[in-house]
Amino acid sequence: MENDIDALTRLNIEIGKRETAGDAEAHAWFEKRLASKLTFRRADLKTFDDRSDFIRKVAPADPRDTTVESVVVDGDGAFVKCTVNVHSAAGEKRYRNLRLFIREQGEWKLLGWANEPI
């Protein structure tokens, strides 16, 4: 059985892959992994999306790599810090992502997500 840190590391890397894919399968994947009351702050530091907004905006995008820097698990809550590098024709973009997860019915769900440019 996978431990919590490995599961959360894998989940956070998969988030980037699904964001890049941006297809119907990615939408279904996020439907299962986002908490019912997600709050997501976009990299412009002004826009806040709820769960529906986030899923609606997932579309094919430039490829990205996610590096998980730390995972802190405290019971049924977890905090993940990672760096996301987006590879575009216009150049590399880097973002710091702080993500808050809760465990619901044995599954990790993303509850809060703050994104900011580096």
Biopython code that builds the backbone (N, CA, C, O; Angstrom):
import numpy as np
from Bio.PDB.StructureBuilder import StructureBuilder

atoms = [
    (1, "MET", "N", (0.842, -1.190, 0.000)),
    (1, "MET", "CA", (0.000, 0.000, 0.000)),
    (1, "MET", "C", (0.887, 1.253, 0.000)),
    (1, "MET", "O", (1.888, 1.321, 0.713)),
    (2, "GLU", "N", (0.506, 2.218, -0.796)),
    (2, "GLU", "CA", (1.263, 3.461, -0.941)),
    (2, "GLU", "C", (1.086, 4.342, 0.303)),
    (2, "GLU", "O", (-0.031, 4.503, 0.795)),
    (3, "ASN", "N", (2.188, 4.911, 0.810)),
    (3, "ASN", "CA", (2.061, 5.806, 1.965)),
    (3, "ASN", "C", (1.565, 7.177, 1.502)),
    (3, "ASN", "O", (1.568, 7.482, 0.310)),
    (4, "ASP", "N", (1.139, 7.998, 2.467)),
    (4, "ASP", "CA", (0.535, 9.287, 2.146)),
    (4, "ASP", "C", (1.475, 10.212, 1.379)),
    (4, "ASP", "O", (1.048, 10.871, 0.431)),
    (5, "ILE", "N", (2.726, 10.270, 1.767)),
    (5, "ILE", "CA", (3.665, 11.177, 1.093)),
    (5, "ILE", "C", (3.864, 10.764, -0.362)),
    (5, "ILE", "O", (3.879, 11.614, -1.252)),
    (6, "ASP", "N", (4.015, 9.472, -0.605)),
    (6, "ASP", "CA", (4.159, 9.005, -1.988)),
    (6, "ASP", "C", (2.889, 9.257, -2.791)),
    (6, "ASP", "O", (2.955, 9.666, -3.950)),
    (7, "ALA", "N", (1.731, 9.014, -2.176)),
    (7, "ALA", "CA", (0.455, 9.234, -2.870)),
    (7, "ALA", "C", (0.269, 10.707, -3.233)),
    (7, "ALA", "O", (-0.155, 11.025, -4.344)),
    (8, "LEU", "N", (0.581, 11.597, -2.305)),
    (8, "LEU", "CA", (0.435, 13.027, -2.562)),
    (8, "LEU", "C", (1.461, 13.532, -3.568)),
    (8, "LEU", "O", (1.153, 14.407, -4.378)),
    (9, "THR", "N", (2.654, 13.001, -3.528)),
    (9, "THR", "CA", (3.672, 13.365, -4.519)),
    (9, "THR", "C", (3.195, 12.968, -5.908)),
    (9, "THR", "O", (3.239, 13.772, -6.839)),
    (10, "ARG", "N", (2.743, 11.741, -6.045)),
    (10, "ARG", "CA", (2.246, 11.247, -7.331)),
    (10, "ARG", "C", (1.047, 12.085, -7.798)),
    (10, "ARG", "O", (0.960, 12.452, -8.970)),
    (11, "LEU", "N", (0.133, 12.380, -6.881)),
    (11, "LEU", "CA", (-1.063, 13.155, -7.216)),
    (11, "LEU", "C", (-0.703, 14.546, -7.733)),
    (11, "LEU", "O", (-1.294, 15.017, -8.704)),
    (12, "ASN", "N", (0.252, 15.199, -7.097)),
    (12, "ASN", "CA", (0.636, 16.552, -7.507)),
    (12, "ASN", "C", (1.329, 16.570, -8.859)),
    (12, "ASN", "O", (1.148, 17.516, -9.626)),
    (13, "ILE", "N", (2.103, 15.566, -9.163)),
    (13, "ILE", "CA", (2.727, 15.467, -10.488)),
    (13, "ILE", "C", (1.650, 15.214, -11.539)),
    (13, "ILE", "O", (1.708, 15.760, -12.641)),
    (14, "GLU", "N", (0.679, 14.394, -11.194)),
    (14, "GLU", "CA", (-0.416, 14.086, -12.122)),
    (14, "GLU", "C", (-1.282, 15.316, -12.408)),
    (14, "GLU", "O", (-1.800, 15.460, -13.515)),
    (15, "ILE", "N", (-1.442, 16.197, -11.426)),
    (15, "ILE", "CA", (-2.210, 17.427, -11.638)),
    (15, "ILE", "C", (-1.655, 18.182, -12.847)),
    (15, "ILE", "O", (-2.419, 18.613, -13.710)),
    (16, "GLY", "N", (-0.338, 18.342, -12.913)),
    (16, "GLY", "CA", (0.275, 19.049, -14.033)),
    (16, "GLY", "C", (0.052, 18.349, -15.356)),
    (16, "GLY", "O", (-0.201, 19.003, -16.367)),
    (17, "LYS", "N", (0.142, 17.032, -15.366)),
    (17, "LYS", "CA", (-0.084, 16.278, -16.603)),
    (17, "LYS", "C", (-1.518, 16.453, -17.092)),
    (17, "LYS", "O", (-1.763, 16.602, -18.290)),
    (18, "ARG", "N", (-2.460, 16.433, -16.154)),
    (18, "ARG", "CA", (-3.873, 16.573, -16.525)),
    (18, "ARG", "C", (-4.186, 18.001, -16.978)),
    (18, "ARG", "O", (-4.986, 18.205, -17.892)),
    (19, "GLU", "N", (-3.553, 18.991, -16.334)),
    (19, "GLU", "CA", (-3.737, 20.375, -16.791)),
    (19, "GLU", "C", (-3.227, 20.538, -18.223)),
    (19, "GLU", "O", (-3.866, 21.207, -19.035)),
    (20, "THR", "N", (-2.092, 19.938, -18.534)),
    (20, "THR", "CA", (-1.525, 20.022, -19.873)),
    (20, "THR", "C", (-2.440, 19.348, -20.890)),
    (20, "THR", "O", (-2.681, 19.898, -21.964)),
    (21, "ALA", "N", (-2.947, 18.173, -20.564)),
    (21, "ALA", "CA", (-3.832, 17.442, -21.479)),
    (21, "ALA", "C", (-5.095, 18.249, -21.758)),
    (21, "ALA", "O", (-5.485, 18.424, -22.912)),
    (22, "GLY", "N", (-5.730, 18.740, -20.699)),
    (22, "GLY", "CA", (-6.876, 19.621, -20.836)),
    (22, "GLY", "C", (-8.070, 19.060, -21.571)),
    (22, "GLY", "O", (-8.901, 19.826, -22.058)),
    (23, "ASP", "N", (-8.184, 17.752, -21.666)),
    (23, "ASP", "CA", (-9.266, 17.134, -22.430)),
    (23, "ASP", "C", (-10.399, 16.667, -21.507)),
    (23, "ASP", "O", (-10.368, 16.908, -20.300)),
    (24, "ALA", "N", (-11.388, 16.002, -22.086)),
    (24, "ALA", "CA", (-12.535, 15.521, -21.305)),
    (24, "ALA", "C", (-12.084, 14.547, -20.222)),
    (24, "ALA", "O", (-12.644, 14.542, -19.125)),
    (25, "GLU", "N", (-11.091, 13.733, -20.512)),
    (25, "GLU", "CA", (-10.574, 12.801, -19.513)),
    (25, "GLU", "C", (-9.974, 13.566, -18.334)),
    (25, "GLU", "O", (-10.135, 13.158, -17.184)),
    (26, "ALA", "N", (-9.286, 14.669, -18.611)),
    (26, "ALA", "CA", (-8.721, 15.500, -17.545)),
    (26, "ALA", "C", (-9.838, 16.108, -16.701)),
    (26, "ALA", "O", (-9.730, 16.166, -15.476)),
    (27, "HIS", "N", (-10.902, 16.557, -17.346)),
    (27, "HIS", "CA", (-12.041, 17.124, -16.604)),
    (27, "HIS", "C", (-12.610, 16.081, -15.652)),
    (27, "HIS", "O", (-12.877, 16.380, -14.488)),
    (28, "ALA", "N", (-12.798, 14.858, -16.141)),
    (28, "ALA", "CA", (-13.330, 13.775, -15.301)),
    (28, "ALA", "C", (-12.366, 13.462, -14.157)),
    (28, "ALA", "O", (-12.797, 13.201, -13.034)),
    (29, "TRP", "N", (-11.075, 13.487, -14.438)),
    (29, "TRP", "CA", (-10.068, 13.212, -13.420)),
    (29, "TRP", "C", (-10.156, 14.260, -12.310)),
    (29, "TRP", "O", (-10.147, 13.912, -11.129)),
    (30, "PHE", "N", (-10.242, 15.540, -12.682)),
    (30, "PHE", "CA", (-10.345, 16.600, -11.677)),
    (30, "PHE", "C", (-11.661, 16.516, -10.907)),
    (30, "PHE", "O", (-11.689, 16.817, -9.714)),
    (31, "GLU", "N", (-12.733, 16.122, -11.553)),
    (31, "GLU", "CA", (-14.018, 15.965, -10.862)),
    (31, "GLU", "C", (-13.875, 15.039, -9.651)),
    (31, "GLU", "O", (-14.515, 15.252, -8.621)),
    (32, "LYS", "N", (-13.037, 14.017, -9.780)),
    (32, "LYS", "CA", (-12.851, 13.032, -8.709)),
    (32, "LYS", "C", (-11.857, 13.494, -7.645)),
    (32, "LYS", "O", (-11.865, 12.967, -6.532)),
    (33, "ARG", "N", (-11.007, 14.459, -7.960)),
    (33, "ARG", "CA", (-9.905, 14.789, -7.059)),
    (33, "ARG", "C", (-9.970, 16.171, -6.428)),
    (33, "ARG", "O", (-9.128, 16.518, -5.601)),
    (34, "LEU", "N", (-10.958, 16.954, -6.811)),
    (34, "LEU", "CA", (-11.130, 18.271, -6.207)),
    (34, "LEU", "C", (-12.218, 18.204, -5.142)),
    (34, "LEU", "O", (-13.266, 17.590, -5.343)),
    (35, "ALA", "N", (-11.956, 18.838, -4.019)),
    (35, "ALA", "CA", (-12.970, 18.918, -2.966)),
    (35, "ALA", "C", (-14.165, 19.718, -3.486)),
    (35, "ALA", "O", (-14.036, 20.508, -4.421)),
    (36, "SER", "N", (-15.303, 19.504, -2.881)),
    (36, "SER", "CA", (-16.527, 20.159, -3.358)),
    (36, "SER", "C", (-16.458, 21.680, -3.243)),
    (36, "SER", "O", (-17.196, 22.376, -3.941)),
    (37, "LYS", "N", (-15.594, 22.211, -2.384)),
    (37, "LYS", "CA", (-15.487, 23.661, -2.179)),
    (37, "LYS", "C", (-14.085, 24.175, -2.464)),
    (37, "LYS", "O", (-13.559, 24.976, -1.690)),
    (38, "LEU", "N", (-13.469, 23.739, -3.549)),
    (38, "LEU", "CA", (-12.130, 24.200, -3.919)),
    (38, "LEU", "C", (-12.071, 25.721, -4.043)),
    (38, "LEU", "O", (-12.996, 26.353, -4.553)),
    (39, "THR", "N", (-10.974, 26.290, -3.572)),
    (39, "THR", "CA", (-10.634, 27.681, -3.860)),
    (39, "THR", "C", (-9.246, 27.676, -4.496)),
    (39, "THR", "O", (-8.296, 27.132, -3.934)),
    (40, "PHE", "N", (-9.141, 28.294, -5.684)),
    (40, "PHE", "CA", (-7.893, 28.321, -6.450)),
    (40, "PHE", "C", (-7.557, 29.762, -6.797)),
    (40, "PHE", "O", (-8.341, 30.455, -7.445)),
    (41, "ARG", "N", (-6.372, 30.210, -6.357)),
    (41, "ARG", "CA", (-5.903, 31.545, -6.738)),
    (41, "ARG", "C", (-4.975, 31.396, -7.929)),
    (41, "ARG", "O", (-3.965, 30.695, -7.867)),
    (42, "ARG", "N", (-5.330, 32.060, -9.002)),
    (42, "ARG", "CA", (-4.536, 31.995, -10.229)),
    (42, "ARG", "C", (-3.256, 32.824, -10.097)),
    (42, "ARG", "O", (-3.111, 33.623, -9.172)),
    (43, "ALA", "N", (-2.341, 32.619, -11.032)),
    (43, "ALA", "CA", (-1.021, 33.250, -10.974)),
    (43, "ALA", "C", (-1.058, 34.760, -11.140)),
    (43, "ALA", "O", (-0.059, 35.426, -10.868)),
    (44, "ASP", "N", (-2.186, 35.324, -11.581)),
    (44, "ASP", "CA", (-2.273, 36.786, -11.659)),
    (44, "ASP", "C", (-2.461, 37.402, -10.274)),
    (44, "ASP", "O", (-2.453, 38.625, -10.133)),
    (45, "LEU", "N", (-2.627, 36.571, -9.262)),
    (45, "LEU", "CA", (-2.775, 36.942, -7.850)),
    (45, "LEU", "C", (-4.063, 37.712, -7.572)),
    (45, "LEU", "O", (-4.240, 38.239, -6.474)),
    (46, "LYS", "N", (-4.963, 37.783, -8.551)),
    (46, "LYS", "CA", (-6.226, 38.510, -8.403)),
    (46, "LYS", "C", (-7.446, 37.625, -8.626)),
    (46, "LYS", "O", (-8.503, 37.859, -8.040)),
    (47, "THR", "N", (-7.299, 36.605, -9.476)),
    (47, "THR", "CA", (-8.425, 35.773, -9.861)),
    (47, "THR", "C", (-8.538, 34.566, -8.942)),
    (47, "THR", "O", (-7.569, 33.839, -8.724)),
    (48, "PHE", "N", (-9.744, 34.365, -8.404)),
    (48, "PHE", "CA", (-10.028, 33.210, -7.562)),
    (48, "PHE", "C", (-11.119, 32.385, -8.229)),
    (48, "PHE", "O", (-12.196, 32.895, -8.538)),
    (49, "ASP", "N", (-10.830, 31.108, -8.448)),
    (49, "ASP", "CA", (-11.793, 30.202, -9.074)),
    (49, "ASP", "C", (-12.309, 29.212, -8.048)),
    (49, "ASP", "O", (-11.583, 28.779, -7.154)),
    (50, "ASP", "N", (-13.583, 28.863, -8.195)),
    (50, "ASP", "CA", (-14.105, 27.767, -7.398)),
    (50, "ASP", "C", (-13.940, 26.478, -8.220)),
    (50, "ASP", "O", (-13.343, 26.492, -9.297)),
    (51, "ARG", "N", (-14.455, 25.407, -7.718)),
    (51, "ARG", "CA", (-14.302, 24.100, -8.353)),
    (51, "ARG", "C", (-14.818, 24.120, -9.800)),
    (51, "ARG", "O", (-14.123, 23.680, -10.715)),
    (52, "SER", "N", (-16.017, 24.621, -9.995)),
    (52, "SER", "CA", (-16.625, 24.637, -11.337)),
    (52, "SER", "C", (-15.828, 25.501, -12.299)),
    (52, "SER", "O", (-15.585, 25.105, -13.439)),
    (53, "ASP", "N", (-15.416, 26.687, -11.840)),
    (53, "ASP", "CA", (-14.609, 27.579, -12.692)),
    (53, "ASP", "C", (-13.314, 26.895, -13.106)),
    (53, "ASP", "O", (-12.923, 26.932, -14.272)),
    (54, "PHE", "N", (-12.650, 26.267, -12.128)),
    (54, "PHE", "CA", (-11.374, 25.629, -12.427)),
    (54, "PHE", "C", (-11.545, 24.561, -13.507)),
    (54, "PHE", "O", (-10.832, 24.565, -14.511)),
    (55, "ILE", "N", (-12.493, 23.648, -13.296)),
    (55, "ILE", "CA", (-12.681, 22.547, -14.249)),
    (55, "ILE", "C", (-13.064, 23.095, -15.616)),
    (55, "ILE", "O", (-12.559, 22.610, -16.629)),
    (56, "ARG", "N", (-13.934, 24.082, -15.673)),
    (56, "ARG", "CA", (-14.369, 24.669, -16.937)),
    (56, "ARG", "C", (-13.188, 25.262, -17.705)),
    (56, "ARG", "O", (-13.164, 25.214, -18.935)),
    (57, "LYS", "N", (-12.206, 25.822, -16.986)),
    (57, "LYS", "CA", (-11.068, 26.482, -17.627)),
    (57, "LYS", "C", (-9.932, 25.532, -18.017)),
    (57, "LYS", "O", (-9.001, 25.943, -18.710)),
    (58, "VAL", "N", (-9.993, 24.281, -17.587)),
    (58, "VAL", "CA", (-8.950, 23.319, -17.959)),
    (58, "VAL", "C", (-9.064, 23.060, -19.458)),
    (58, "VAL", "O", (-10.094, 22.597, -19.947)),
    (59, "ALA", "N", (-7.987, 23.367, -20.177)),
    (59, "ALA", "CA", (-7.943, 23.211, -21.633)),
    (59, "ALA", "C", (-6.523, 22.818, -22.026)),
    (59, "ALA", "O", (-5.589, 23.036, -21.255)),
    (60, "PRO", "N", (-6.347, 22.239, -23.222)),
    (60, "PRO", "CA", (-4.984, 21.886, -23.637)),
    (60, "PRO", "C", (-4.037, 23.076, -23.466)),
    (60, "PRO", "O", (-4.357, 24.209, -23.824)),
    (61, "ALA", "N", (-2.870, 22.779, -22.908)),
    (61, "ALA", "CA", (-1.929, 23.848, -22.568)),
    (61, "ALA", "C", (-0.499, 23.395, -22.836)),
    (61, "ALA", "O", (-0.231, 22.238, -23.158)),
    (62, "ASP", "N", (0.398, 24.351, -22.691)),
    (62, "ASP", "CA", (1.821, 24.034, -22.842)),
    (62, "ASP", "C", (2.228, 22.983, -21.815)),
    (62, "ASP", "O", (1.677, 22.934, -20.716)),
    (63, "PRO", "N", (3.204, 22.135, -22.183)),
    (63, "PRO", "CA", (3.655, 21.105, -21.242)),
    (63, "PRO", "C", (4.292, 21.722, -20.001)),
    (63, "PRO", "O", (4.866, 22.810, -20.044)),
    (64, "ARG", "N", (4.173, 21.000, -18.911)),
    (64, "ARG", "CA", (4.713, 21.483, -17.642)),
    (64, "ARG", "C", (5.345, 20.336, -16.877)),
    (64, "ARG", "O", (4.970, 19.174, -17.037)),
    (65, "ASP", "N", (6.313, 20.688, -16.042)),
    (65, "ASP", "CA", (6.952, 19.748, -15.125)),
    (65, "ASP", "C", (6.670, 20.229, -13.712)),
    (65, "ASP", "O", (6.770, 21.420, -13.420)),
    (66, "THR", "N", (6.320, 19.304, -12.849)),
    (66, "THR", "CA", (6.055, 19.631, -11.452)),
    (66, "THR", "C", (7.125, 18.998, -10.584)),
    (66, "THR", "O", (7.396, 17.801, -10.686)),
    (67, "THR", "N", (7.731, 19.808, -9.732)),
    (67, "THR", "CA", (8.697, 19.318, -8.757)),
    (67, "THR", "C", (8.101, 19.514, -7.374)),
    (67, "THR", "O", (7.863, 20.644, -6.948)),
    (68, "VAL", "N", (7.862, 18.418, -6.676)),
    (68, "VAL", "CA", (7.327, 18.499, -5.324)),
    (68, "VAL", "C", (8.486, 18.781, -4.382)),
    (68, "VAL", "O", (9.447, 18.015, -4.311)),
    (69, "GLU", "N", (8.381, 19.885, -3.662)),
    (69, "GLU", "CA", (9.443, 20.304, -2.748)),
    (69, "GLU", "C", (9.227, 19.790, -1.333)),
    (69, "GLU", "O", (10.184, 19.422, -0.653)),
    (70, "SER", "N", (7.973, 19.761, -0.885)),
    (70, "SER", "CA", (7.697, 19.246, 0.452)),
    (70, "SER", "C", (6.254, 18.781, 0.557)),
    (70, "SER", "O", (5.360, 19.300, -0.111)),
    (71, "VAL", "N", (6.054, 17.791, 1.409)),
    (71, "VAL", "CA", (4.726, 17.266, 1.718)),
    (71, "VAL", "C", (4.657, 17.121, 3.237)),
    (71, "VAL", "O", (5.469, 16.423, 3.843)),
    (72, "VAL", "N", (3.682, 17.788, 3.836)),
    (72, "VAL", "CA", (3.474, 17.685, 5.283)),
    (72, "VAL", "C", (2.079, 17.117, 5.492)),
    (72, "VAL", "O", (1.085, 17.724, 5.094)),
    (73, "VAL", "N", (2.012, 15.947, 6.121)),
    (73, "VAL", "CA", (0.737, 15.296, 6.396)),
    (73, "VAL", "C", (0.457, 15.420, 7.877)),
    (73, "VAL", "O", (1.324, 15.149, 8.708)),
    (74, "ASP", "N", (-0.763, 15.831, 8.206)),
    (74, "ASP", "CA", (-1.199, 15.940, 9.599)),
    (74, "ASP", "C", (-2.588, 15.329, 9.691)),
    (74, "ASP", "O", (-3.590, 16.010, 9.472)),
    (75, "GLY", "N", (-2.643, 14.061, 10.012)),
    (75, "GLY", "CA", (-3.921, 13.363, 10.079)),
    (75, "GLY", "C", (-4.564, 13.276, 8.708)),
    (75, "GLY", "O", (-3.996, 12.704, 7.778)),
    (76, "ASP", "N", (-5.755, 13.847, 8.592)),
    (76, "ASP", "CA", (-6.481, 13.823, 7.327)),
    (76, "ASP", "C", (-6.334, 15.124, 6.540)),
    (76, "ASP", "O", (-7.168, 15.440, 5.692)),
    (77, "GLY", "N", (-5.280, 15.867, 6.823)),
    (77, "GLY", "CA", (-4.957, 17.071, 6.075)),
    (77, "GLY", "C", (-3.512, 17.002, 5.613)),
    (77, "GLY", "O", (-2.687, 16.326, 6.228)),
    (78, "ALA", "N", (-3.213, 17.692, 4.545)),
    (78, "ALA", "CA", (-1.838, 17.718, 4.031)),
    (78, "ALA", "C", (-1.594, 19.028, 3.300)),
    (78, "ALA", "O", (-2.493, 19.617, 2.700)),
    (79, "PHE", "N", (-0.352, 19.456, 3.373)),
    (79, "PHE", "CA", (0.093, 20.683, 2.712)),
    (79, "PHE", "C", (1.239, 20.306, 1.783)),
    (79, "PHE", "O", (2.217, 19.697, 2.217)),
    (80, "VAL", "N", (1.125, 20.662, 0.517)),
    (80, "VAL", "CA", (2.141, 20.336, -0.481)),
    (80, "VAL", "C", (2.655, 21.625, -1.107)),
    (80, "VAL", "O", (1.881, 22.487, -1.524)),
    (81, "LYS", "N", (3.967, 21.736, -1.161)),
    (81, "LYS", "CA", (4.615, 22.867, -1.825)),
    (81, "LYS", "C", (5.340, 22.313, -3.038)),
    (81, "LYS", "O", (6.114, 21.361, -2.929)),
    (82, "CYS", "N", (5.084, 22.918, -4.207)),
    (82, "CYS", "CA", (5.768, 22.457, -5.402)),
    (82, "CYS", "C", (6.050, 23.616, -6.349)),
    (82, "CYS", "O", (5.474, 24.698, -6.232)),
    (83, "THR", "N", (6.946, 23.358, -7.283)),
    (83, "THR", "CA", (7.283, 24.311, -8.328)),
    (83, "THR", "C", (6.830, 23.715, -9.651)),
    (83, "THR", "O", (7.058, 22.538, -9.932)),
    (84, "VAL", "N", (6.182, 24.551, -10.462)),
    (84, "VAL", "CA", (5.714, 24.120, -11.769)),
    (84, "VAL", "C", (6.437, 24.954, -12.828)),
    (84, "VAL", "O", (6.416, 26.184, -12.793)),
    (85, "ASN", "N", (7.068, 24.267, -13.756)),
    (85, "ASN", "CA", (7.742, 24.913, -14.882)),
    (85, "ASN", "C", (6.923, 24.650, -16.136)),
    (85, "ASN", "O", (6.698, 23.499, -16.508)),
    (86, "VAL", "N", (6.478, 25.725, -16.788)),
    (86, "VAL", "CA", (5.705, 25.612, -18.022)),
    (86, "VAL", "C", (6.636, 25.939, -19.180)),
    (86, "VAL", "O", (7.320, 26.963, -19.177)),
    (87, "HIS", "N", (6.651, 25.055, -20.166)),
    (87, "HIS", "CA", (7.541, 25.186, -21.328)),
    (87, "HIS", "C", (6.722, 25.689, -22.513)),
    (87, "HIS", "O", (5.934, 24.943, -23.094)),
    (88, "SER", "N", (6.912, 26.952, -22.862)),
    (88, "SER", "CA", (6.155, 27.524, -23.979)),
    (88, "SER", "C", (7.105, 28.098, -25.013)),
    (88, "SER", "O", (8.288, 28.307, -24.743)),
    (89, "ALA", "N", (6.575, 28.349, -26.195)),
    (89, "ALA", "CA", (7.379, 28.947, -27.264)),
    (89, "ALA", "C", (7.873, 30.330, -26.858)),
    (89, "ALA", "O", (8.919, 30.780, -27.325)),
    (90, "ALA", "N", (7.129, 30.999, -25.994)),
    (90, "ALA", "CA", (7.501, 32.345, -25.541)),
    (90, "ALA", "C", (8.567, 32.303, -24.444)),
    (90, "ALA", "O", (9.086, 33.340, -24.032)),
    (91, "GLY", "N", (8.884, 31.105, -23.981)),
    (91, "GLY", "CA", (9.890, 30.963, -22.931)),
    (91, "GLY", "C", (9.344, 30.237, -21.711)),
    (91, "GLY", "O", (8.145, 29.983, -21.589)),
    (92, "GLU", "N", (10.253, 29.921, -20.830)),
    (92, "GLU", "CA", (9.886, 29.199, -19.615)),
    (92, "GLU", "C", (9.164, 30.120, -18.633)),
    (92, "GLU", "O", (9.497, 31.296, -18.493)),
    (93, "LYS", "N", (8.170, 29.552, -17.961)),
    (93, "LYS", "CA", (7.491, 30.251, -16.882)),
    (93, "LYS", "C", (7.534, 29.346, -15.663)),
    (93, "LYS", "O", (7.330, 28.136, -15.767)),
    (94, "ARG", "N", (7.804, 29.946, -14.495)),
    (94, "ARG", "CA", (7.894, 29.167, -13.254)),
    (94, "ARG", "C", (6.873, 29.689, -12.259)),
    (94, "ARG", "O", (6.630, 30.890, -12.146)),
    (95, "TYR", "N", (6.284, 28.738, -11.540)),
    (95, "TYR", "CA", (5.263, 29.084, -10.557)),
    (95, "TYR", "C", (5.475, 28.304, -9.269)),
    (95, "TYR", "O", (5.854, 27.133, -9.286)),
    (96, "ARG", "N", (5.225, 28.969, -8.162)),
    (96, "ARG", "CA", (5.198, 28.306, -6.857)),
    (96, "ARG", "C", (3.743, 27.940, -6.603)),
    (96, "ARG", "O", (2.853, 28.775, -6.762)),
    (97, "ASN", "N", (3.503, 26.701, -6.211)),
    (97, "ASN", "CA", (2.169, 26.225, -5.906)),
    (97, "ASN", "C", (2.135, 25.734, -4.468)),
    (97, "ASN", "O", (2.946, 24.899, -4.064)),
    (98, "LEU", "N", (1.198, 26.255, -3.708)),
    (98, "LEU", "CA", (0.936, 25.793, -2.360)),
    (98, "LEU", "C", (-0.442, 25.155, -2.388)),
    (98, "LEU", "O", (-1.422, 25.805, -2.753)),
    (99, "ARG", "N", (-0.523, 23.881, -2.003)),
    (99, "ARG", "CA", (-1.770, 23.131, -2.156)),
    (99, "ARG", "C", (-2.160, 22.475, -0.834)),
    (99, "ARG", "O", (-1.335, 21.859, -0.159)),
    (100, "LEU", "N", (-3.428, 22.620, -0.483)),
    (100, "LEU", "CA", (-3.981, 22.049, 0.739)),
    (100, "LEU", "C", (-4.926, 20.914, 0.357)),
    (100, "LEU", "O", (-5.852, 21.097, -0.433)),
    (101, "PHE", "N", (-4.677, 19.748, 0.927)),
    (101, "PHE", "CA", (-5.487, 18.562, 0.663)),
    (101, "PHE", "C", (-6.186, 18.101, 1.934)),
    (101, "PHE", "O", (-5.687, 18.292, 3.043)),
    (102, "ILE", "N", (-7.350, 17.492, 1.748)),
    (102, "ILE", "CA", (-8.046, 16.821, 2.837)),
    (102, "ILE", "C", (-8.348, 15.399, 2.379)),
    (102, "ILE", "O", (-8.511, 15.124, 1.190)),
    (103, "ARG", "N", (-8.417, 14.506, 3.364)),
    (103, "ARG", "CA", (-8.764, 13.124, 3.041)),
    (103, "ARG", "C", (-10.259, 12.940, 3.286)),
    (103, "ARG", "O", (-10.750, 13.148, 4.395)),
    (104, "GLU", "N", (-10.974, 12.547, 2.231)),
    (104, "GLU", "CA", (-12.404, 12.277, 2.322)),
    (104, "GLU", "C", (-12.655, 10.856, 1.863)),
    (104, "GLU", "O", (-12.314, 10.492, 0.737)),
    (105, "GLN", "N", (-13.250, 10.051, 2.729)),
    (105, "GLN", "CA", (-13.563, 8.658, 2.413)),
    (105, "GLN", "C", (-12.347, 7.924, 1.856)),
    (105, "GLN", "O", (-12.448, 7.164, 0.893)),
    (106, "GLY", "N", (-11.184, 8.169, 2.490)),
    (106, "GLY", "CA", (-9.960, 7.471, 2.128)),
    (106, "GLY", "C", (-9.221, 8.019, 0.917)),
    (106, "GLY", "O", (-8.178, 7.481, 0.547)),
    (107, "GLU", "N", (-9.734, 9.080, 0.285)),
    (107, "GLU", "CA", (-9.106, 9.658, -0.905)),
    (107, "GLU", "C", (-8.673, 11.090, -0.629)),
    (107, "GLU", "O", (-9.386, 11.841, 0.037)),
    (108, "TRP", "N", (-7.501, 11.470, -1.142)),
    (108, "TRP", "CA", (-7.033, 12.850, -1.015)),
    (108, "TRP", "C", (-7.774, 13.735, -2.013)),
    (108, "TRP", "O", (-7.870, 13.408, -3.196)),
    (109, "LYS", "N", (-8.294, 14.857, -1.522)),
    (109, "LYS", "CA", (-9.010, 15.831, -2.352)),
    (109, "LYS", "C", (-8.337, 17.189, -2.182)),
    (109, "LYS", "O", (-7.966, 17.574, -1.073)),
    (110, "LEU", "N", (-8.184, 17.907, -3.287)),
    (110, "LEU", "CA", (-7.566, 19.228, -3.277)),
    (110, "LEU", "C", (-8.601, 20.258, -2.838)),
    (110, "LEU", "O", (-9.633, 20.421, -3.490)),
    (111, "LEU", "N", (-8.331, 20.950, -1.742)),
    (111, "LEU", "CA", (-9.258, 21.908, -1.144)),
    (111, "LEU", "C", (-8.853, 23.359, -1.418)),
    (111, "LEU", "O", (-9.707, 24.202, -1.692)),
    (112, "GLY", "N", (-7.558, 23.647, -1.345)),
    (112, "GLY", "CA", (-7.070, 25.006, -1.547)),
    (112, "GLY", "C", (-5.789, 24.994, -2.359)),
    (112, "GLY", "O", (-4.949, 24.105, -2.218)),
    (113, "TRP", "N", (-5.656, 26.014, -3.222)),
    (113, "TRP", "CA", (-4.511, 26.037, -4.124)),
    (113, "TRP", "C", (-4.152, 27.491, -4.390)),
    (113, "TRP", "O", (-4.960, 28.245, -4.931)),
    (114, "ALA", "N", (-2.941, 27.884, -4.011)),
    (114, "ALA", "CA", (-2.448, 29.225, -4.288)),
    (114, "ALA", "C", (-1.296, 29.107, -5.282)),
    (114, "ALA", "O", (-0.327, 28.386, -5.045)),
    (115, "ASN", "N", (-1.412, 29.809, -6.374)),
    (115, "ASN", "CA", (-0.440, 29.771, -7.455)),
    (115, "ASN", "C", (0.161, 31.170, -7.566)),
    (115, "ASN", "O", (-0.563, 32.165, -7.522)),
    (116, "GLU", "N", (1.486, 31.247, -7.710)),
    (116, "GLU", "CA", (2.115, 32.557, -7.885)),
    (116, "GLU", "C", (3.348, 32.424, -8.757)),
    (116, "GLU", "O", (4.049, 31.413, -8.700)),
    (117, "PRO", "N", (3.615, 33.435, -9.560)),
    (117, "PRO", "CA", (4.813, 33.383, -10.406)),
    (117, "PRO", "C", (6.076, 33.510, -9.563)),
    (117, "PRO", "O", (6.074, 34.132, -8.501)),
    (118, "ILE", "N", (7.146, 32.910, -10.056)),
    (118, "ILE", "CA", (8.447, 33.012, -9.389)),
    (118, "ILE", "C", (9.317, 33.923, -10.240)),
    (118, "ILE", "O", (10.472, 34.174, -9.895)),
]
sb = StructureBuilder()
sb.init_structure("model")
sb.init_model(0)
sb.init_chain("A")
sb.init_seg("    ")
for serial, (resi, resn, name, xyz) in enumerate(atoms, 1):
    if name == "N":
        sb.init_residue(resn, " ", resi, " ")
    sb.init_atom(name, np.array(xyz, "f"), 0.0, 1.0, " ", f" {name:<3s}", serial, name[0])
structure = sb.get_structure()
